[in-house]
Amino acid sequence: MARTRLGGAKLIVVANREPYIHRYKDGEVEWIRPAGGLTTALDPVMQACGGVWVAHGSGDADRAVTDANGRVGVPPDDPNYVLRRVWLTKDEEEGYYYGAANSMLWPLCHQVFARPVFDPAHWEAYRKVNETFAAAVLEEAQGGPALVFVQDYHFALLPRLLKAARPDLVIAQFWHIPWPGPEKFLVCPWARELLDGMLGNDLFGFHTQNDCNNFLECVDRALECRIDRERFAVQRNGQITTVRPFPISVDPALADEYLGDDWESRATALRKKHRLGDRALIVGVDRVDYTKGIPERLRAVDRLLHKHPELKGQFHFVQVGAPSRTHIPAYRDLTEEVYSLAERINWEHGTDEWQPVVFLNEHHGPDDIFVLYRTAAGCIVSSLHDGMNLVAKEFVTARGDERGVLVLSQFTGAARELPDAVLVNPFDVEEMADGLFASLTMPAPEQERRMRRMRAQVDDHNIYRWAGVLLSAIGKLIPDSCEAPTKVEPDPLDMIEREIARENYITALRLAGG
């Protein structure tokens, strides 16, 4: 079990987003699981390992259920770890989250055509919030050895702050989004401070080897340090940071839990609610974000109907688009663009009885999402640039019938692991339209062959294997986690890691035509 990999150290996960949110509804407090791949992936790990999850308390009823220190047991219906909520002011949230994190670092790290905003006020808020989280983590880490597992681009400065205060802490960070080359990243005015903050980690993880390569190139160009390219490690001011790929995944067992025994009746109700009839469904499930390629897939639907008018009235494209970062103008503009495209396509191709595009611009829980996955002819993931994309893997886990077609952008980390998907270039409207056509027309035996292989891949390389390999690598850094630190015999988990690297290399060769 992952818990055994930690020795006697306390596990502290740090993430901006909390795994459970409490909110008021009709005067009563209820709890929900927020949308997003990070919380979906890490909550099962925390339930297996125990410990503390430190996060921004964002629900309007969050304070009502916590103790004086912001702590509450979760999951709410069966607590087995602690959620420590950090309270931020609106100005802090505006500057740190909407400003530095999502108007600067998010576009900076994605190869998408959105200009980063470099605002000194946002940067100061980002620094202040990282310091606030550092204080909370240090409080939770009192009393013994601890492993701090930092999540994502919201906390690039946090590892160095923690290491300066507690050199004995073992600190690891996983970067859930891509990492750009130095030509792009080093335009950031605070690039060196960000990189120095991240080199406070003992272990730094990305989804892909290419992201690791880019990170080392940035460090080499920006900082005085020593880089060991054979071991993929950086030595700076006496500290060593190892940089490695750990492709994240999902918990396949959750599909059965979310579907339940009554999924067919719920699917019937969902079809009735949105007037879908018994037509074939192609689904897209995303936050409304400009990296996800939602306008591109809508243009592909339009092109599909022009190329194959015989399909009119035969299917619906259902786009679940959870509202996201609506305080940022680029996101508001994107939502308006998606509505406009959907309206134009429905006007041009639709009838009174049939609308090709159904845009659901609201949050949906996993119970509804997995019903859509299970009933769809196809699922399209058209990200313009994505670290992994767990929607692709969730769709695969939902298909116990071994049917359904995954149309997957080649610019996702998932494309390296799921070559049996229909891989497409999301910038190529013709190729995208052909991918959608394949999802509606692929013969059942071919669907089954492809889906069977993808399901085996996701089942074998699941979230617990990701956590086990990653925590094993971190656990080796904890002084009390092993009896013989100098032992040189092969570790079975090292063998697993080498095999994963070999599989990823072979897949990359296959995708490149080698």
Backbone torsions as a table, in degrees:
resi	resn	phi	psi	omega
1	MET	NA	154.1	-178.6
2	ALA	-60.7	-31.9	-177.6
3	ARG	-59.5	-35.5	-176.5
4	THR	-71.1	-17.1	-178.1
5	ARG	-76.8	-7.8	-173.0
6	LEU	-98.7	0.4	-175.7
7	GLY	59.3	-132.5	178.7
8	GLY	-100.7	12.5	-175.1
9	ALA	-80.7	146.5	175.4
10	LYS	-81.5	133.6	179.2
11	LEU	-92.1	125.6	176.6
12	ILE	-124.1	114.2	176.0
13	VAL	-94.9	135.9	177.4
14	VAL	-119.7	124.6	178.8
15	ALA	-148.8	149.8	175.3
16	ASN	-63.6	-44.2	-174.7
17	ARG	-89.2	137.0	177.2
18	GLU	-86.4	150.4	-178.1
19	PRO	-75.5	-19.9	178.1
20	TYR	-139.3	137.2	-179.7
21	ILE	-119.1	134.1	174.2
22	HIS	-102.1	134.5	-178.7
23	ARG	-144.3	160.4	177.2
24	TYR	-88.8	136.5	173.7
25	LYS	-141.6	117.8	-177.5
26	ASP	55.2	38.4	176.8
27	GLY	81.4	-3.9	-179.8
28	GLU	-111.4	152.9	178.0
29	VAL	-86.4	128.0	173.3
30	GLU	-127.9	164.0	177.6
31	TRP	-122.9	149.0	178.9
32	ILE	-136.3	159.7	168.9
33	ARG	-93.5	124.9	-179.0
34	PRO	-71.8	155.9	175.2
35	ALA	-70.2	152.2	175.2
36	GLY	133.9	139.6	-177.0
37	GLY	-67.3	-33.1	-175.4
38	LEU	-62.7	-51.6	-177.8
39	THR	-68.5	-36.7	177.8
40	THR	-60.5	-39.0	-176.9
41	ALA	-76.8	-39.5	-170.5
42	LEU	-89.5	-24.6	-179.5
43	ASP	-58.2	-45.3	176.6
44	PRO	-60.8	-32.7	178.5
45	VAL	-65.7	-44.3	179.7
46	MET	-66.3	-37.0	177.9
47	GLN	-64.7	-31.6	179.1
48	ALA	-78.3	-34.4	-172.8
49	CYS	-98.1	-27.4	-171.0
50	GLY	75.5	-177.9	179.2
51	GLY	115.7	-150.1	-175.3
52	VAL	-131.6	135.9	173.6
53	TRP	-109.9	117.7	179.9
54	VAL	-100.4	124.7	-174.7
55	ALA	-152.3	163.8	174.0
56	HIS	-70.8	124.9	176.3
57	GLY	-80.2	105.6	-170.8
58	SER	-108.5	-12.1	-178.2
59	GLY	-79.8	147.8	-177.0
60	ASP	-71.1	-13.6	176.1
61	ALA	-111.9	10.7	-177.2
62	ASP	-59.9	-42.9	-178.2
63	ARG	-66.8	-28.7	-174.8
64	ALA	-66.9	-20.8	-174.0
65	VAL	-112.3	-0.6	-178.1
66	THR	-97.9	163.9	174.9
67	ASP	-83.0	-171.9	-174.9
68	ALA	-64.9	-20.8	179.9
69	ASN	-99.2	9.8	178.5
70	GLY	80.6	19.4	-176.8
71	ARG	-101.1	144.7	175.1
72	VAL	-151.6	144.2	177.8
73	GLY	-77.8	138.9	177.6
74	VAL	-139.8	159.7	-6.3
75	PRO	-58.3	149.2	-174.6
76	PRO	-58.3	-31.0	-177.7
77	ASP	-89.4	-8.7	179.0
78	ASP	-162.2	73.5	-171.5
79	PRO	-62.6	129.9	172.1
80	ASN	-141.4	6.7	165.8
81	TYR	-151.7	173.6	-172.9
82	VAL	-107.2	134.5	170.9
83	LEU	-102.9	119.2	177.4
84	ARG	-104.0	113.4	-176.8
85	ARG	-92.5	136.0	176.2
86	VAL	-107.2	131.0	-176.0
87	TRP	-96.3	129.6	178.9
88	LEU	-118.7	146.8	173.8
89	THR	-76.2	166.1	177.9
90	LYS	-61.9	-38.6	178.8
91	ASP	-65.1	-40.4	177.6
92	GLU	-64.5	-44.2	179.3
93	GLU	-63.2	-40.9	-179.8
94	GLU	-63.0	-46.1	-176.0
95	GLY	-76.8	-42.7	-175.2
96	TYR	-79.3	-48.6	-172.9
97	TYR	-85.8	-59.4	-178.1
98	TYR	-73.7	-27.6	-178.0
99	GLY	-87.0	-87.0	-171.6
100	ALA	-63.3	-44.1	-175.4
101	ALA	-70.4	-49.3	-169.1
102	ASN	-107.2	-10.3	170.6
103	SER	-103.0	-14.5	178.5
104	MET	-112.9	-65.6	-172.0
105	LEU	-70.6	-38.4	-178.7
106	TRP	-60.5	-55.8	178.2
107	PRO	-67.4	-29.1	179.8
108	LEU	-63.9	-36.2	-175.1
109	CYS	-89.4	-15.7	179.1
110	HIS	-100.3	138.4	178.6
111	GLN	-82.1	60.5	-178.1
112	VAL	-127.0	152.6	-169.9
113	PHE	-86.4	68.9	173.5
114	ALA	-131.2	129.4	-174.4
115	ARG	-80.6	128.6	176.6
116	PRO	-66.6	151.2	177.0
117	VAL	-106.0	120.3	179.8
118	PHE	-107.1	92.3	-175.5
119	ASP	-112.2	119.6	-179.8
120	PRO	-56.6	-34.2	178.8
121	ALA	-66.0	-40.1	176.4
122	HIS	-62.4	-41.6	-179.3
123	TRP	-63.3	-41.0	178.1
124	GLU	-64.3	-39.4	176.7
125	ALA	-64.4	-40.0	178.9
126	TYR	-61.2	-45.6	178.9
127	ARG	-62.0	-44.3	-177.5
128	LYS	-63.9	-43.3	-179.1
129	VAL	-67.6	-38.7	175.2
130	ASN	-59.8	-39.0	177.3
131	GLU	-66.7	-37.6	178.2
132	THR	-63.4	-44.0	178.3
133	PHE	-67.1	-36.2	178.0
134	ALA	-60.0	-42.7	179.0
135	ALA	-61.7	-41.3	179.6
136	ALA	-65.9	-42.8	179.8
137	VAL	-64.0	-44.1	-179.6
138	LEU	-62.2	-35.2	176.5
139	GLU	-65.0	-42.9	-179.5
140	GLU	-70.4	-24.6	-175.8
141	ALA	-88.2	0.6	-178.7
142	GLN	-63.5	145.3	169.2
143	GLY	98.9	3.4	178.5
144	GLY	162.8	-174.9	-179.6
145	PRO	-67.2	148.0	-179.8
146	ALA	-148.0	147.3	171.6
147	LEU	-108.6	121.3	179.4
148	VAL	-104.5	120.6	-177.6
149	PHE	-111.4	102.8	-173.1
150	VAL	-91.8	139.1	-177.8
151	GLN	-111.4	121.2	157.4
152	ASP	78.1	-171.2	-168.0
153	TYR	-82.2	-4.3	178.2
154	HIS	-73.9	-17.3	-170.2
155	PHE	-132.5	48.4	179.9
156	ALA	-66.4	-28.1	-178.7
157	LEU	-88.0	-17.0	-171.5
158	LEU	-61.7	-44.5	-177.4
159	PRO	-57.5	-43.4	-179.9
160	ARG	-65.4	-39.4	178.2
161	LEU	-61.1	-42.8	-179.4
162	LEU	-68.7	-42.0	-177.1
163	LYS	-66.5	-35.7	178.4
164	ALA	-65.4	-35.9	-178.4
165	ALA	-83.6	-35.8	-177.2
166	ARG	-137.4	84.3	-178.7
167	PRO	-59.5	-20.5	-177.7
168	ASP	-79.8	-14.4	179.1
169	LEU	-65.8	140.4	170.5
170	VAL	-93.9	122.6	-172.1
171	ILE	-123.6	129.7	175.9
172	ALA	-131.5	153.2	179.7
173	GLN	-139.1	139.2	173.7
174	PHE	-115.6	127.3	-177.6
175	TRP	-98.8	108.1	-170.2
176	HIS	-81.6	-5.6	-179.7
177	ILE	-115.9	169.8	-178.7
178	PRO	-66.4	169.3	174.0
179	TRP	-123.8	129.1	-175.8
180	PRO	-84.0	171.1	174.0
181	GLY	-73.9	167.6	-175.5
182	PRO	-63.3	-31.5	-179.9
183	GLU	-59.3	-31.8	179.7
184	LYS	-90.3	-49.1	-171.9
185	PHE	-66.0	-36.6	-172.6
186	LEU	-76.2	0.9	170.5
187	VAL	-73.1	-17.3	-179.4
188	CYS	-67.0	128.9	-179.5
189	PRO	-60.6	-23.9	-177.0
190	TRP	-112.2	25.4	-176.4
191	ALA	-57.9	-43.7	-176.7
192	ARG	-67.6	-37.7	178.3
193	GLU	-68.0	-38.0	176.9
194	LEU	-63.6	-47.5	-179.0
195	LEU	-63.4	-41.9	178.3
196	ASP	-62.4	-38.9	177.0
197	GLY	-60.9	-42.8	-177.9
198	MET	-71.3	-27.4	177.1
199	LEU	-77.4	5.4	166.3
200	GLY	-74.8	-11.1	178.7
201	ASN	-77.3	148.3	167.7
202	ASP	-80.5	-33.8	178.8
203	LEU	-137.0	133.7	-179.9
204	PHE	-125.9	124.9	-174.3
205	GLY	-116.6	143.4	173.1
206	PHE	-126.6	172.6	176.7
207	HIS	-74.0	-38.3	-170.9
208	THR	-129.3	159.9	177.1
209	GLN	-65.2	-34.0	179.6
210	ASN	-61.5	-39.0	176.6
211	ASP	-63.8	-39.8	177.1
212	CYS	-61.6	-43.9	179.8
213	ASN	-59.7	-46.1	-179.2
214	ASN	-62.6	-40.4	-179.5
215	PHE	-62.2	-46.4	179.9
216	LEU	-63.3	-36.0	177.1
217	GLU	-63.6	-40.9	177.9
218	CYS	-63.1	-46.6	179.9
219	VAL	-60.7	-44.2	-178.0
220	ASP	-62.1	-37.2	-178.4
221	ARG	-78.2	-29.2	-167.7
222	ALA	-101.8	-29.5	-168.5
223	LEU	-126.3	155.1	170.5
224	GLU	-80.6	111.4	-177.1
225	CYS	-162.4	174.9	178.5
226	ARG	-117.2	123.8	-176.5
227	ILE	-111.4	126.1	174.7
228	ASP	-102.1	100.1	-174.5
229	ARG	-76.2	-21.1	177.0
230	GLU	-71.1	-39.9	-179.8
231	ARG	-96.7	-4.1	-175.6
232	PHE	52.2	63.0	-178.6
233	ALA	-138.5	151.4	178.6
234	VAL	-121.6	130.7	174.5
235	GLN	-111.1	122.1	-179.3
236	ARG	-141.2	125.4	178.8
237	ASN	52.4	40.3	175.7
238	GLY	84.4	-3.4	-179.6
239	GLN	-108.9	142.3	178.9
240	ILE	-107.8	129.8	175.0
241	THR	-116.7	119.5	176.5
242	THR	-90.8	136.3	-177.0
243	VAL	-118.7	121.8	-173.9
244	ARG	-146.1	154.1	175.6
245	PRO	-86.8	136.4	175.5
246	PHE	-137.3	88.4	-178.1
247	PRO	-62.8	120.7	-175.5
248	ILE	-79.5	161.6	-178.1
249	SER	-146.5	-160.6	-175.4
250	VAL	-127.5	174.0	174.9
251	ASP	-96.8	105.2	-176.7
252	PRO	-59.9	-27.2	-177.6
253	ALA	-67.5	-21.5	-178.6
254	LEU	-65.8	-26.3	-179.5
255	ALA	-58.7	-47.2	179.4
256	ASP	-64.8	-36.3	179.7
257	GLU	-65.1	-45.6	-178.1
258	TYR	-71.5	-33.8	179.7
259	LEU	-73.1	-46.9	-180.0
260	GLY	68.1	-176.4	-178.6
261	ASP	-81.4	-14.4	-174.0
262	ASP	-108.2	22.6	-173.1
263	TRP	-63.0	-32.7	-178.1
264	GLU	-66.5	-41.2	178.2
265	SER	-68.4	-35.6	176.4
266	ARG	-68.6	-34.8	176.5
267	ALA	-65.0	-39.6	177.4
268	THR	-62.8	-43.1	179.4
269	ALA	-65.4	-38.7	179.1
270	LEU	-65.0	-41.6	178.0
271	ARG	-63.9	-41.0	-179.8
272	LYS	-66.5	-42.0	-177.8
273	LYS	-59.8	-39.9	-174.8
274	HIS	-105.5	13.3	175.6
275	ARG	56.0	49.7	-178.3
276	LEU	-93.7	-11.9	-179.5
277	GLY	57.2	-144.4	177.9
278	ASP	-108.7	22.0	-178.0
279	ARG	-72.7	157.7	175.0
280	ALA	-64.5	147.2	-179.8
281	LEU	-118.6	135.6	164.0
282	ILE	-112.5	129.8	-174.5
283	VAL	-119.0	147.3	168.4
284	GLY	-127.0	135.9	-177.4
285	VAL	-131.3	113.2	-175.3
286	ASP	-154.4	161.4	154.8
287	ARG	-72.0	150.2	175.6
288	VAL	-76.7	94.8	-175.0
289	ASP	-137.5	142.4	-174.5
290	TYR	-70.7	-9.7	175.2
291	THR	-83.5	-12.3	-170.6
292	LYS	-87.3	-9.5	176.2
293	GLY	70.3	33.7	-179.2
294	ILE	-69.1	-46.2	175.9
295	PRO	-59.8	-35.9	179.9
296	GLU	-62.7	-41.6	-179.5
297	ARG	-72.0	-31.6	175.6
298	LEU	-66.0	-39.2	176.4
299	ARG	-65.2	-31.0	176.1
300	ALA	-68.7	-37.3	174.9
301	VAL	-61.4	-44.9	177.9
302	ASP	-58.9	-46.2	-179.6
303	ARG	-65.2	-38.4	177.5
304	LEU	-58.1	-43.6	-178.1
305	LEU	-70.9	-30.3	174.5
306	HIS	-71.5	-39.5	-178.5
307	LYS	-75.3	-32.5	-174.9
308	HIS	-131.9	72.2	-178.8
309	PRO	-61.5	-19.7	178.0
310	GLU	-64.8	-15.5	179.7
311	LEU	-85.0	-7.1	179.4
312	LYS	-60.2	132.0	-179.1
313	GLY	83.0	-1.2	-174.0
314	GLN	-100.2	-15.5	-175.9
315	PHE	-151.3	166.7	168.9
316	HIS	-124.9	140.7	167.0
317	PHE	-98.7	114.3	-177.2
318	VAL	-105.2	111.4	177.9
319	GLN	-103.7	110.0	172.0
320	VAL	-87.1	113.5	-177.1
321	GLY	-123.9	94.1	-179.7
322	ALA	-66.7	130.6	177.1
323	PRO	-56.3	141.7	-174.4
324	SER	-147.1	130.9	170.5
325	ARG	49.3	46.8	-175.2
326	THR	-69.0	-9.0	174.8
327	HIS	-73.9	-17.4	-176.4
328	ILE	-93.9	126.4	-175.9
329	PRO	-53.7	-39.2	-177.8
330	ALA	-61.4	-31.6	-179.9
331	TYR	-77.6	-38.8	175.9
332	ARG	-63.9	-41.4	178.8
333	ASP	-63.3	-39.0	179.9
334	LEU	-64.2	-43.4	179.4
335	THR	-60.1	-42.7	177.7
336	GLU	-63.3	-39.0	178.9
337	GLU	-63.8	-42.6	-179.6
338	VAL	-64.5	-45.3	176.9
339	TYR	-58.4	-44.2	-178.0
340	SER	-63.5	-44.5	178.5
341	LEU	-63.3	-44.5	179.8
342	ALA	-60.6	-43.0	-179.7
343	GLU	-64.0	-41.7	-179.5
344	ARG	-65.4	-44.0	-179.5
345	ILE	-64.4	-43.4	179.1
346	ASN	-64.8	-37.3	179.4
347	TRP	-67.3	-41.8	-175.6
348	GLU	-75.6	-39.0	-172.0
349	HIS	-109.0	-20.0	-171.5
350	GLY	-83.6	174.7	175.9
351	THR	-132.9	179.7	176.7
352	ASP	-62.6	-28.6	-176.5
353	GLU	-95.7	-13.9	-173.2
354	TRP	-145.6	130.3	174.7
355	GLN	-121.2	121.7	-176.1
356	PRO	-65.4	-35.4	-175.5
357	VAL	-109.7	128.2	174.1
358	VAL	-118.9	108.4	-177.9
359	PHE	-101.7	114.5	-178.5
360	LEU	-105.8	88.3	-175.0
361	ASN	-87.8	68.1	-178.9
362	GLU	-160.0	161.7	179.0
363	HIS	-72.4	137.4	173.9
364	HIS	-126.7	138.1	178.1
365	GLY	-75.0	165.9	-178.4
366	PRO	-62.6	-25.7	178.1
367	ASP	-60.6	-44.0	178.6
368	ASP	-73.4	-40.2	-177.4
369	ILE	-61.5	-44.7	-177.0
370	PHE	-71.3	-27.9	172.8
371	VAL	-64.6	-41.2	176.4
372	LEU	-63.7	-44.8	176.7
373	TYR	-54.7	-46.6	-171.8
374	ARG	-68.9	-29.2	-174.9
375	THR	-98.5	-7.2	-172.6
376	ALA	-79.7	146.8	170.1
377	ALA	-72.1	-33.3	-179.9
378	GLY	-154.9	158.5	175.4
379	CYS	-127.3	131.8	-179.4
380	ILE	-112.0	128.5	174.1
381	VAL	-119.7	105.1	-171.7
382	SER	-115.6	36.0	-177.7
383	SER	-55.6	136.3	176.2
384	LEU	-74.8	-27.4	175.4
385	HIS	-165.8	127.1	-175.9
386	ASP	-149.0	142.6	178.7
387	GLY	-63.3	-54.8	176.9
388	MET	-131.4	-66.0	-172.2
389	ASN	83.3	100.8	-177.2
390	LEU	-85.1	-13.4	174.7
391	VAL	-57.4	-42.8	-179.6
392	ALA	-57.5	-44.0	-178.1
393	LYS	-73.8	-36.2	177.4
394	GLU	-61.5	-43.8	179.5
395	PHE	-57.6	-42.7	180.0
396	VAL	-62.7	-43.1	-178.0
397	THR	-67.0	-25.0	-178.7
398	ALA	-77.6	-13.3	-171.8
399	ARG	-98.1	68.4	174.7
400	GLY	-64.1	-17.4	177.1
401	ASP	-82.2	-3.5	-179.0
402	GLU	58.5	31.8	175.8
403	ARG	-119.7	174.8	-179.7
404	GLY	96.4	149.5	-177.0
405	VAL	-120.1	129.2	175.4
406	LEU	-97.2	117.3	174.6
407	VAL	-99.2	115.3	-164.4
408	LEU	-128.9	130.1	175.9
409	SER	-61.7	135.6	177.6
410	GLN	-71.4	-8.6	-178.3
411	PHE	-99.2	27.4	173.3
412	THR	-112.6	153.0	172.4
413	GLY	-61.1	-32.6	-178.0
414	ALA	-62.5	-27.6	-179.1
415	ALA	-61.9	-29.0	178.7
416	ARG	-70.8	-26.5	-176.7
417	GLU	-100.5	-17.8	-175.9
418	LEU	-124.5	62.6	-178.9
419	PRO	-68.2	-10.9	177.1
420	ASP	-82.2	-4.2	169.0
421	ALA	-69.6	165.2	171.0
422	VAL	-81.9	102.6	-174.1
423	LEU	-83.7	133.5	-175.8
424	VAL	-136.1	158.0	169.8
425	ASN	-93.4	112.2	-174.8
426	PRO	-66.3	-14.7	177.3
427	PHE	-84.6	-7.7	-178.2
428	ASP	-104.9	100.8	-173.8
429	VAL	-64.1	-33.9	179.1
430	GLU	-66.6	-45.6	179.7
431	GLU	-64.8	-38.6	177.1
432	MET	-63.9	-44.3	179.1
433	ALA	-62.2	-39.6	177.7
434	ASP	-66.0	-35.5	176.5
435	GLY	-63.9	-41.6	176.8
436	LEU	-64.3	-39.7	177.8
437	PHE	-61.5	-41.3	178.3
438	ALA	-61.5	-37.0	-179.3
439	SER	-65.9	-25.0	-179.7
440	LEU	-93.3	-16.7	-171.1
441	THR	-125.6	-5.2	-176.0
442	MET	-62.0	130.4	178.5
443	PRO	-59.7	147.1	-176.7
444	ALA	-56.4	-43.0	-179.9
445	PRO	-60.5	-37.4	178.7
446	GLU	-69.7	-39.7	175.3
447	GLN	-55.7	-46.5	-176.1
448	GLU	-64.8	-42.1	179.4
449	ARG	-61.1	-46.9	-178.4
450	ARG	-66.1	-47.5	-175.9
451	MET	-65.9	-36.0	179.9
452	ARG	-61.2	-43.2	-179.9
453	ARG	-68.6	-39.9	179.7
454	MET	-66.9	-39.8	179.1
455	ARG	-64.2	-38.3	178.1
456	ALA	-64.1	-40.0	179.2
457	GLN	-62.4	-49.0	-177.2
458	VAL	-69.4	-36.6	179.9
459	ASP	-65.4	-39.4	-178.4
460	ASP	-76.1	-42.9	-179.3
461	HIS	-101.0	65.7	-174.7
462	ASN	-92.5	-178.7	-175.3
463	ILE	-63.6	-30.7	-178.6
464	TYR	-74.4	-33.5	174.5
465	ARG	-68.0	-42.9	176.3
466	TRP	-55.7	-48.8	-178.5
467	ALA	-65.7	-40.6	-178.5
468	GLY	-63.7	-45.1	179.9
469	VAL	-66.8	-43.5	-178.4
470	LEU	-67.3	-46.2	-179.2
471	LEU	-68.9	-29.7	174.7
472	SER	-64.4	-43.4	178.2
473	ALA	-62.9	-40.1	178.4
474	ILE	-70.9	-41.2	-176.3
475	GLY	-59.6	-29.1	178.2
476	LYS	-65.9	-17.6	-179.8
477	LEU	-88.7	-10.1	-179.3
478	ILE	-84.3	121.5	-172.8
479	PRO	-53.0	-40.1	-175.3
480	ASP	-93.0	8.3	-173.1
481	SER	-84.1	-11.4	177.0
482	CYS	-145.0	154.2	-175.9
483	GLU	-83.0	-24.3	-175.7
484	ALA	-134.2	86.0	-176.4
485	PRO	-59.4	-26.5	-176.4
486	THR	-91.1	5.1	-178.0
487	LYS	-59.9	133.9	-174.6
488	VAL	-112.6	-2.4	178.4
489	GLU	-62.9	150.1	-179.3
490	PRO	-60.1	135.9	174.8
491	ASP	-91.3	128.4	179.0
492	PRO	-54.0	-34.9	179.6
493	LEU	-69.6	-30.8	173.9
494	ASP	-62.9	-38.7	178.7
495	MET	-63.7	-39.7	176.6
496	ILE	-62.4	-44.3	-178.7
497	GLU	-62.9	-41.2	178.7
498	ARG	-64.2	-38.0	179.7
499	GLU	-66.5	-38.9	176.5
500	ILE	-62.0	-44.6	179.2
501	ALA	-61.0	-41.0	179.3
502	ARG	-63.4	-43.4	179.5
503	GLU	-63.2	-42.0	179.0
504	ASN	-63.6	-37.3	179.9
505	TYR	-66.7	-44.4	179.9
506	ILE	-63.4	-41.1	178.2
507	THR	-62.3	-42.6	179.4
508	ALA	-61.6	-40.2	177.3
509	LEU	-62.7	-40.9	-179.8
510	ARG	-63.4	-42.5	179.5
511	LEU	-65.5	-30.9	-179.3
512	ALA	-85.1	-2.4	179.6
513	GLY	86.2	12.7	-178.2
514	GLY	-85.8	NA	NA
